[in-house]
Amino acid sequence: METNFLNAVILAGDYDAVVEWYVNTFDLDIGTTVDEDYHYTELTRNGKLVIAIADAKEMGIIPSQPRNNSLIVQLSLSNIKEAFKRIKDNGGTILFGPSLDEKWEFYYGGFNDIEGNQIWVIEDNKVK
């Protein structure tokens, strides 16, 4: 049996605001969108699927506050300090970092998006 994990989907309380926040904060492009029976947007960079957003209410989910993540999305980016500035400027909250992992020689941190979803990030200078 072959299995391919496609992508993570964030279930948003305010679907339009969350899509806009990820597009603006991380310079993502809007890929495939569905707005007929339900609302779903795939966000891409350089044609590659990065993450998707769906309307939580339409999926039968009522997001809690604070969010109780049992799955955390992890992003790789090229400049964690610049990203953290943009996250704060766009209404996100920095949870920790940027910190240096001296053994593996990379920076890492974590933040909450505008709805409280926890995201972890690592800096990878190879990211384009």
N, C-alpha and C positions, 0 to 999 in steps of 0.2 A: 504494500500500500504506500503510495506517495502522498505526502502532505505538503502543502505550500501555505504558510501563513501569509495573508495578504497585507494587512495593515491594522493599526489600532484605530478605534473609533471613539471619539469623545462624545458622550451624550450630554447635550447642552440644554440648560433651562431656558436660556435666551439664544436660540439658534442663530439668528442673524448677527447678533452682537459678538458671539463667540467666533463665528466664521470671519467676520471683519477683524477681530482682534488678532487672530493667528495670521491672516493675510498681511496686516499692517506691521505687526511686531517682527515677523520673520521673513518678510518679502516673499511670501508664497503666492503661487498662481492658483486660480480656481480651475479645477479640471472638471470631471464629470459631476453633474448636479442632477438631482431628482427632486421634483416639486409637484408631483401629481398625487399619489396615494400617501406619501410621506416625504419628509424633507431630509436630504442627505447631500453633502458636498465633499468631494475629494480635493484635497489641497496638494499641489505639486510644486516641485522645483526642478527646472531643466527637464521637464517631461516625466520625472520620476515621482510616483506617489509617495507622499510624506506621511500624511495623516488624514483622517476623515472626521467630519462632524455630522451628527444626526440630532434630530429634535427628540429630547428625552421623553417629553409627554406623549408623543406619538408612538414611542416604543414601550409605553406603560411604566416608565420610570419617573419617580419624583425625586430629583436630586436633594440630598440632605445637606445641611449646613451645620458644622463644617463638613466638608467632603470626607468620606471614610473610604479612601482608596484601598482596594485589594489588588489592584493592578496599577502599576506606575509606568507611564510612557517615559522613555529615555531618548534624548536627542543628542546628536553629535553636531558640533558647530565649530567654526573656525576662530571665533574671537569671543570668549566668554564675558570679558569685561564690557565689550560693546553690546552684547546680547542682554546682559543684566541691566544696563542703562536703558535700553529700549523696552525691556519688560516693565521696569518701574515707570518709565515715561508714559506707557500705555495702560497703566492701572493694575499691572500684576504685582505680586509680592515676592520678594526674595526670601527664601527659607534658610538657606545656608550657602556659604561660598562667596566668591570663588576660592577654592582651597587647592593646594598643590599636593598631589599624591607623589611623594618623593620616590617611592620604590618604582612606580611605573612611569613617572615623569609626565603627568598630564594634570590639567586643572579640571575641577568638577564643582558642581553646585546643584541647587534645587530651587524651584520657584512654584508659586501657585498662579494659574491664569486668572482671568477676571471672575470666574465662577468657583474658584477654589480647587480646581484639579491640580494635583501635585505632579510636576514634571521634573525629572532629573536630567542634567546636561553634563556632557564631557566636552572638553576642548580638543579638537583634532585638527591640526593645521593642514591636513590633507583634504578637508572638506571643501567642496567647490560650490 
